């Protein structure tokens, strides 16, 4: 049956034929044009605050709210926390902090973690790097040097 014959004698077979020959994929769901990869890099999670405690070193940082191009950041997946201690001063990953509030109306504005494995009495520096679900990473946000104190000792 041809589409012209369907117009003369409509029926279920004609409706199926017309539906099958209609153009598929009228819209793909994107609101705007695709953005270049250099625009979907998250902003840095500055500042990184550090403080020594008897249980380790506590780090606190802010959640980045936008990509480097200023558009709202809607696919933040987590943060990589790195530490470098003297004398080597080479950054190594300590942990990954996952973001689990993507679907919430009110999202966390800051994050923190406690590094229990920070060495005692040694100056260390931390970096926090935000990353998206597509593995785009922010520039590192870096802390000041911190020395984990011996529990019970004067700072």
Secondary structure, 3 states (H helix, E strand, C coil): CCHHHHHHCCCHHHHHHHHHHCCCCCCCCCCCCCCCHHHCCECCCCCEEEEEECCEEEEEEECCCEECCCCECCCEEEEEEEEEECCCCCCEEEEEEECCCCCCCCCCCEEEEEECCCCECCEEEEEEEEEECCCCECCCEECCCEEECCCCCCC
